[in-house]
Amino acid sequence: MEHVCMNLSTSVIFHVLLCAFAVAQFPPTSENVTTIKSRFDEGITISYKEPGICETTLGVRSYAGYVTLPPGTVNEINQNFSISTFFWFFESRKDPSNAPLTIWMNGGPGSSSMIGLLQEHGPCFINADSNSTMLNPWCWNTEVNMLYVDQPVQTGFSYDTLNNGTYDATKQRITLSDFTDGIPEQNNTFYTGTFPSIDNSSTTNDTQNSARAIWYFAQEWFQEFPAYRPNDSRISIWTESYGGRYGPSFTAYFQQQNEKIANKTITTEGEMYYIHLDTLGIINGCIDLLTQAPSYPEMAYNNTYGIQVINETVYRQALDAWSRPQGCRDLILTCRALARDGDPMMYGNNETVNLACREADQFCSNQVEGPFFYGDRGYYDITHTNPDPFPPPYYEGFLQQPQVQSALGTPLNWSQSINSVYYAFGNTGDYPRSDVLGYLEDIAYILESGIKVALVYGDSDYACNLIGGEEVSLAINYTDSEHFRAAGYTPIQTNSSYVGGQVRQYGNFSFSRVYNAGHEVPSYQPETSYEIFMRALTNRDIATGTISTADNETYSTTGTSSTWQIKNEAPEPPAPTCYVRALLASCTEDQIAAVVNGTALVRNWIVIDDNTAALLNNTASNGTSSGDLPRSPGSSAGSGSPDGSSTGISSRGASQSTSATSTGGGLELEVQISTMALVLAIAVAVML
């Protein structure tokens, strides 16, 4: 179903190309929003409404809104800015009152959790018209209450202050303006809208400070959000990509705060909610650069798909850049040593430390990780070429629709990834740093606290790849480390007819390799991802889901010590789709030129060519899909869905693309681009 283009001003717009951006203006005034003041602090508010979109299952409710913390709330840091954190909460489709809750956060830093919601495991997917939805049969809220959070502040729909401005998709740049000279004319690559301040001093500047801030959000939400009153108080945290740092840091910080609440160290009213942590899940996480950086040359040169993205000369140069004196490894160690002495609480306020950590970030990015970009393979899926159309980025246009903004009650335009947060983290050199404990030490502490940990890695991702993820799992030192390392890999039996990967597990700790999956694993392998998620949360073995790990605390998998002998056949790369809301990430240079000069034919933000013409006919007029979900080549076919309906689909195609509302300059690969730019904002996309 195509958009009906409306006039944007008194000037009637005739050009058909303008249909693509006609909705990308200022959000409508929010209506039917309930706002309550905190009983602990009148300056803190929760505002929310029931959107009635995406989750259309009869009787299942969802709530979208904001927790607003005034300046000075997060008293451990210099919080001289307001924090309005956006959330979208979905009740479980089955018995929500007795279901546990999972908090989902994407990475970035500065990437919206709407990515996970609308591209991976939320209740719905977005059709090619960027205007209608289809239900997801493998949604994670089937038996679990799901809370999707945009953080740090300025990420996604979250904001500090509201400001009008413009967005230039050709430069991925937001420019704030009061429009005293009038509102400029829009086109396919230039939009007006409302944005956060884009001030990198008005957001948290590293992972540790973000943990401190999100804890205050959690205290307020769990105590005062009226629609959440469960009988099951278990709370899990699942993350992805740069969330490989968020997950361990946030979970460890929450548990430390729990201990302070339990021993009466924390006695402030409103800050004494004990968060009953159950599981930490990390999907293709960039957890610890010191452990994972050496995996980049290996993954680019020697992977299970037999794809050599770089030649042997470049491979050896990258390995040398890692290990040579004053190379990547030494620079990371210097960064961390200076931080331990000069900024042990990781406030990011010591410029000597920040400078050393920025230097490590830049060198490792350019010399160890960056050579990958001499090739033409997908950063988030090496079996794909660039530009990569998986998963389809249609949610980016959907979130700019005025009716969607109105349903969610959001006063600003959505950004997939925001430059201010990216630069705030970059300025402190957050990526090569540790947090206060250290990320490996965080996971060890979490396991020692009786909290389950599930590491899940798709085997075709480069950004936060399988090789580095496995090294992290083996480097964690806790009571049962030797038992975990001694456990062998065994198949993950997704269903009666399909093996979705391999898992090593001992007790509460598991590491899974998921076959034929890129960075956003649930987009490629939804059924396998769903089974891993549910088995972890319900204390069952990841391999079969039939053994209780609660009753058998010493459960251990058996098998080979490695999965490297299991090779994949690379599928045929999917045909590209140029989507103007993800212009630089999804379009070729010729397509970008055609969009800019007005010769491209655009419908629903899609440039129409031989590859995409059929997309306009694949959505029924009632807003539901008239065909199967898009699939990733080589993925599995399932036999049904968790709600009992037969789908015949177990995998969905996935791509990684930088939103047209992203403010990062990641596609401009400069010599000094940082590792975080490569992990989260560069060339092919930021999604994480």
ZASE-101235 format. One record per residue (C-alpha): x, y, z. Coordinates in pm, whole numbers, padded with zeros to 5 digits, always signed. Each point is the difference from the previous one (the first is absolute). Layout:
XYZ
...
***
This chain:
+00000+00000+00000
+00155+00331-00107
+00004+00321+00195
-00247+00273-00079
+00219+00308-00034
-00137+00307+00175
+00094+00362-00060
+00280+00111+00230
-00075+00371-00038
-00203+00243-00206
+00221-00095-00293
-00155-00302-00165
+00262-00269-00053
-00045-00194-00320
+00324-00188-00044
-00060-00369+00052
+00336-00044+00169
-00117+00210+00291
-00231-00279+00110
+00300-00159+00164
+00055+00275+00252
-00332+00174+00041
-00050-00149+00345
+00345+00091+00127
-00094+00330+00160
-00069+00115+00352
-00178-00258+00217
-00366+00066+00079
-00102+00122+00344
-00024-00292+00242
-00353-00083+00118
-00148-00233+00263
+00329-00018+00189
-00021-00075+00372
+00265+00171+00213
+00063-00083+00365
+00243+00157+00243
+00229-00217+00206
-00111-00039+00359
+00369+00017+00092
+00099+00310-00199
-00252+00231-00165
+00259+00096-00260
+00000-00356-00134
-00290-00094-00228
-00127-00299-00195
-00210+00071-00308
-00154-00277-00208
-00280-00110-00230
-00125-00315-00169
+00114+00016-00365
-00223-00276-00137
+00250-00065-00280
+00249-00279-00078
-00136-00243+00261
-00348-00062-00136
-00060-00337+00166
-00343+00014+00160
+00016+00084+00369
+00375+00071+00009
+00085+00350+00116
+00303+00220-00053
+00105+00335+00144
+00242+00259-00135
+00129+00297+00190
+00274+00180+00186
+00165+00006+00338
+00131+00355+00047
+00279+00065+00249
+00075+00369+00066
+00359+00126+00024
+00177-00120+00313
-00193-00326+00036
+00298-00223-00083
+00207+00136+00285
+00310-00212-00067
+00077+00199-00316
-00021+00362-00107
-00349-00033-00150
-00076+00361-00091
-00246-00103-00271
-00348-00149-00004
-00044-00368-00089
-00325-00108-00167
+00043-00371-00069
-00240-00161-00249
-00140-00346+00066
-00242-00232-00178
-00137-00275+00220
-00180-00306-00137
-00197-00239+00214
+00056-00368-00054
-00248-00159-00238
-00042-00274+00259
-00088+00073+00363
+00183+00334+00042
-00073+00020+00373
+00210-00311+00058
+00265+00060-00266
+00355+00119+00069
+00133+00320-00155
+00291+00059-00236
+00159+00339-00067
+00136+00030-00355
+00264+00254-00101
+00180+00035-00331
+00352+00137-00008
+00162+00269-00206
+00088+00184+00214
-00304+00203-00089
-00195-00260-00200
-00371-00033+00064
-00159-00310+00149
-00274+00033-00261
+00248-00194-00215
-00041-00308+00216
-00371+00058+00035
-00088+00047-00369
+00278-00190-00179
+00069-00291+00232
-00233-00134+00269
-00281+00244+00073
-00371-00071-00053
-00001+00128-00358
+00203+00061-00312
-00049+00290-00240
-00120-00057-00355
+00165+00149-00309
-00245+00291+00000
+00162+00122+00326
-00354+00057+00119
-00150-00334+00102
+00105-00295+00213
-00010-00378+00016
+00003-00201+00321
+00322-00180+00089
-00071-00366+00084
+00333-00027+00187
-00036+00314+00208
+00169-00004+00337
-00308+00132+00177
-00180-00329-00067
+00062-00109+00360
+00208+00289+00138
-00082+00363+00074
+00239+00210-00212
+00127+00350+00079
+00187+00171-00284
+00203+00303+00113
+00173+00272-00204
+00313+00097+00192
+00224+00192+00061
-00198+00323-00016
-00027+00143-00356
-00014-00354-00142
-00300-00091-00218
-00308+00174+00143
+00176+00104+00324
+00094+00365+00045
+00143+00263+00228
-00163+00306-00159
-00218+00039-00309
+00133+00201-00293
-00116+00058-00356
+00245-00053-00280
+00082-00171-00326
+00152-00332-00097
+00221-00041-00308
+00014-00368-00094
+00289+00052-00243
+00221+00108+00291
-00184-00175+00283
-00015+00334+00178
-00254+00167+00228
+00007+00380+00008
-00210+00177+00262
-00191+00310-00107
-00273+00232+00125
-00113+00050-00361
-00014+00377+00034
+00038+00019-00377
-00279-00251-00058
-00016-00377-00028
+00220-00125-00285
-00135-00213-00280
+00045-00372+00048
+00099-00267-00247
+00103-00365+00003
+00321+00067+00190
-00080+00312+00203
-00259+00001+00277
-00121+00227+00275
-00082-00132+00344
+00040+00018+00375
+00314-00138+00161
+00188-00020+00331
+00268+00258+00069
+00272-00203-00182
+00231+00138+00269
+00248-00270+00101
+00033+00156+00345
-00371-00065+00062
+00015-00378+00008
+00190-00259+00198
+00353-00025-00135
+00094-00363+00058
-00137-00343+00085
+00047+00029+00376
-00183+00333+00025
-00276-00141-00218
-00038-00285+00249
-00042+00255+00278
-00264+00190-00197
-00204-00301-00111
-00015-00124+00360
-00196+00313+00094
-00233-00060-00295
-00053-00358+00122
-00065+00108+00358
-00272+00235-00114
-00156-00227-00262
-00019-00313+00214
-00141+00182+00301
-00243+00239-00162
-00105-00109-00349
-00360-00099+00072
-00042-00258-00277
+00278-00224+00133
-00109-00196+00306
+00118-00356-00059
-00004-00302+00226
+00332-00110-00152
+00270+00251+00098
+00281-00151-00207
+00172+00255-00223
+00248-00079-00278
+00216+00224-00217
+00065-00087-00365
+00218+00208-00229
+00186-00003-00331
+00319+00135-00158
+00133+00292+00209
-00256-00133+00244
+00269-00260+00063
+00137+00268+00229
-00334+00134+00122
-00123-00343+00105
+00285-00101+00234
+00049+00352+00136
-00369+00071+00063
-00072-00343+00148
+00302+00015+00230
-00087+00353+00109
-00362-00096+00069
+00118-00297+00208
+00244+00217+00195
-00285+00240+00073
-00213-00296+00108
+00267-00094+00252
+00005+00356+00134
-00378-00006+00032
+00015-00336+00179
+00263+00115+00251
-00168+00339+00054
+00283+00201-00157
-00264+00156-00226
-00283+00145+00207
-00127+00283-00221
-00373-00022-00059
-00071-00089-00362
+00340-00164-00049
-00059-00325+00187
-00168-00220-00261
+00180-00335-00008
+00026-00109-00364
-00018-00381-00004
+00245-00074-00280
-00044-00332-00178
+00189-00016-00331
+00248+00206-00200
-00015-00069-00373
+00240+00145-00256
-00043-00038-00377
+00316+00055-00208
+00143+00223+00266
+00314+00212-00017
+00083-00064+00364
+00373+00050+00054
+00226+00151-00267
+00319-00140+00150
-00139-00352-00037
-00187+00044-00327
+00217+00228-00215
+00230-00282-00127
-00308-00173-00143
-00049+00262-00271
+00287-00103-00231
-00088-00366+00062
-00366+00045-00089
+00087+00201-00311
+00251-00257-00127
-00099-00337+00143
-00366-00067+00082
-00238-00293-00021
-00142+00126-00331
+00333-00014-00185
-00030+00367-00091
+00329+00190-00008
-00091+00367+00029
+00367+00103+00023
+00313-00156-00148
+00283-00160+00195
+00218+00310-00008
-00269+00220+00152
-00086-00276+00248
+00356-00018+00130
+00028+00377+00016
-00314+00014+00214
+00132-00271+00233
+00327+00190+00033
-00188+00322+00077
-00164-00185+00287
+00311-00151+00158
+00295+00228-00079
+00145+00235+00263
-00227+00302+00042
-00254-00176-00216
-00368-00054+00075
+00052-00233+00296
+00254+00226+00170
-00213+00309-00054
-00303-00168+00159
+00210-00107+00298
+00133+00355+00038
-00353+00141-00018
-00120-00237+00270
+00299+00053+00227
-00045+00377-00013
-00373-00040+00064
+00058-00217+00307
+00219+00272+00150
-00158+00318-00133
-00369-00087-00043
-00071-00318+00199
-00374+00070+00024
-00017+00060-00377
-00161+00343+00009
+00177+00093-00324
+00122+00329+00145
+00378-00049-00018
+00129+00133-00332
+00334-00180+00029
-00186-00330+00021
-00246+00100-00270
+00278+00093-00242
+00183-00331+00047
-00320-00198-00044
-00098+00196-00313
+00343-00076-00146
-00050-00372+00065
-00346+00016-00152
+00118+00166-00320
+00308-00216-00050
-00181-00330+00055
-00279+00110-00228
+00221+00111-00285
+00270-00264+00014
-00162-00317+00137
-00373+00016-00074
-00007+00249-00286
+00184-00194-00274
-00321-00201-00044
-00141+00296-00191
+00243-00050-00285
-00234-00282-00097
-00360+00018-00117
-00167-00217+00265
-00267+00090+00252
+00128+00117+00337
-00295-00164+00173
-00012-00305-00228
+00306-00108-00194
-00212-00217-00231
-00167+00316-00132
+00146+00274-00215
-00046+00373+00041
-00245+00159-00002
-00174-00264+00211
-00383+00000+00006
-00050-00240+00294
-00198+00041+00222
-00227+00233-00198
+00024+00351+00150
-00369+00083-00047
-00043+00072+00370
+00202+00319-00051
-00276+00153-00209
-00271-00151+00219
+00128+00185+00307
-00015+00330-00192
-00368-00042-00086
-00208+00266+00181
-00264-00255+00101
+00272-00215+00159
+00152+00297+00181
-00347+00092+00123
-00071-00355+00116
+00325-00010+00195
-00039+00350+00141
+00350+00102-00105
+00073+00374-00033
+00303-00043-00226
+00114-00180-00313
+00163-00337+00047
+00372-00051-00064
+00145-00344-00059
+00340+00108+00126
+00094+00337+00142
+00336+00169-00048
+00004+00180+00335
+00003-00324+00199
+00255-00155-00232
+00235+00296+00042
-00056+00018+00376
+00119-00360+00032
+00274+00057-00255
+00138+00299+00188
+00059-00210+00311
+00143-00293-00199
-00268-00225+00143
+00052-00294-00236
+00354-00106+00102
-00069+00078+00367
-00144-00224+00266
-00278+00102+00234
+00071+00005+00374
+00028-00378+00038
+00096-00089-00357
-00244-00164-00242
+00134-00354+00039
+00003+00055+00374
-00359+00127-00020
-00111-00326-00157
+00193-00201+00259
-00167+00197+00281
-00341-00046-00163
+00050-00376-00021
+00126-00017+00358
-00317+00185+00102
-00213-00284-00139
-00114+00191-00309
-00007-00196-00326
+00207+00118-00298
-00070-00092-00363
+00240+00113-00274
-00144-00040-00352
+00200+00059-00318
-00104-00023-00363
+00287-00148-00199
+00000+00238-00300
+00032+00330+00189
+00329+00191-00017
-00081+00295+00229
-00012-00199+00325
+00090-00338-00134
-00017-00362+00107
+00376-00040+00043
+00029+00290+00242
-00317-00099+00182
+00131-00349+00066
+00329+00146+00128
-00198+00212+00246
-00191-00304+00126
+00324-00188+00065
+00171+00298+00167
-00257+00048+00277
+00144-00116+00332
-00259-00111+00253
-00050-00297+00228
-00104-00238-00278
+00231+00130-00275
+00186-00328-00039
-00324-00197-00021
-00131+00236-00267
+00320-00019-00205
-00004-00379+00026
-00358-00023-00128
-00028-00099-00366
-00220+00138-00272
-00328-00173-00071
-00271+00074-00261
-00279+00246+00073
-00314-00194-00090
-00227+00285-00106
-00288-00232-00085
-00044-00363-00094
+00148+00049-00346
+00248+00286+00024
+00331+00055+00178
+00051+00374+00043
+00357+00006+00124
+00236-00126+00268
+00018+00079+00372
+00251-00038+00281
-00168+00015+00340
+00083-00067+00360
-00271+00074+00254
-00123+00359-00038
+00255+00105-00264
-00033-00069-00373
+00166+00104-00324
-00194-00066-00321
+00107+00012-00363
-00304+00055-00222
+00035-00119-00358
-00056+00228-00298
-00066+00310+00206
+00147+00346-00014
+00014+00273+00261
-00374+00013+00079
-00039-00370+00065
-00379-00002+00058
-00051+00159-00343
+00174-00293-00168
-00097-00287+00230
-00313+00098+00192
-00098-00346+00119
+00347-00095+00121
+00036+00338+00171
-00339-00038+00164
+00088-00346+00129
+00333+00118+00144
-00172+00297+00164
-00279-00206+00155
+00220-00291+00106
+00236+00238+00179
-00283+00181+00178
-00180-00319+00103
+00308-00182+00137
+00024-00258-00275
+00304-00119-00191
+00065+00201-00316
+00068-00312-00208
-00337-00173+00033
-00219+00191+00242
-00079-00326+00178
+00242+00004+00297
-00056+00219+00305
+00314+00193+00086
-00166+00108+00325
-00022-00363+00112
+00337-00090-00153
+00239+00284+00085
+00300-00191-00134
-00158-00071-00338
+00269-00005-00268
-00005-00044-00375
+00226-00258-00161
+00166-00004-00340
+00290+00154-00186
+00200+00287+00149
-00051+00214-00311
-00258+00050-00274
+00255+00116-00257
-00026-00328-00188
-00364+00081-00081
+00008+00201-00322
-00278+00202-00162
-00091+00043-00363
-00041+00370-00069
-00343+00079-00144
-00050+00213-00308
+00004+00364+00117
-00343+00166-00008
-00080+00260-00264
+00052+00356+00124
-00289+00230+00089
+00061+00374+00004
-00208+00146+00284
+00036+00376+00025
-00057+00011+00376
+00325-00201+00015
+00156+00174-00297
+00373-00038+00054
-00025-00351+00139
-00240-00159-00248
+00062+00178-00331
+00277-00014-00258
+00182+00316-00103
-00202+00015-00322
-00327-00040+00190
+00096+00271+00246
+00080+00233-00288
-00336-00076-00162
-00187+00065+00324
+00183+00328+00052
-00050+00127-00355
-00365-00105-00010
+00016-00261-00276
-00068-00298+00226
-00352-00137+00024
-00081-00035+00370
-00301-00161+00164
-00030-00048+00375
+00367+00099+00032
+00102-00284-00236
+00181+00078-00325
-00185-00200-00262
+00216-00220-00222
-00001-00359-00122
+00080-00127+00350
-00269+00194+00183
-00301+00040-00230
-00167-00308+00145
+00015+00140+00354
-00281+00243-00076
-00230-00291-00074
+00097-00215+00298
-00211+00182+00258
-00372-00057+00003
-00234+00297+00019
-00100-00094+00353
+00355+00063+00120
+00097-00362+00040
+00264-00186-00192
-00122-00171-00313
+00297-00233-00002
+00253-00163+00225
+00227+00189+00231
+00327+00090-00171
+00256-00270+00063
+00374-00019+00024
+00143-00234-00263
+00110-00329+00147
-00206+00033+00316
-00212-00263+00164
-00367-00068-00048
-00202-00061+00312
-00315-00194+00054
-00202+00237+00209
-00005+00296+00233
-00002+00018+00380
-00362+00110+00005
-00101-00319-00178
-00058+00144-00346
+00171-00161-00296
+00232+00237-00183
+00235-00207-00209
+00253+00275+00068
+00294-00016+00235
+00226+00267-00142
-00028+00354-00113
+00241+00188-00220
+00213+00254+00178
+00204+00303-00094
+00180+00267+00185
-00054+00355-00112
+00067+00344+00133
-00322+00192+00045
-00057+00310-00205
-00064+00158+00335
+00334-00115+00133
+00226+00292+00068
+00323-00191-00012
+00242+00055-00283
+00085-00366-00006
-00022-00049-00370
+00279+00246-00062
+00286-00240+00073
+00275+00237+00103
+00351-00097+00101
-00065+00082+00363
-00342-00162+00036
-00030-00160+00344
-00072-00359+00090
-00342+00097+00125
-00072+00153-00336
+00090-00330-00154
-00199-00197+00253
-00297+00221-00002
-00019+00277-00245
+00216-00070-00294
-00045-00057-00357
-00251-00269-00027
-00212+00090+00293
-00053+00053+00360
-00243-00215+00161
+00126-00180+00272
***
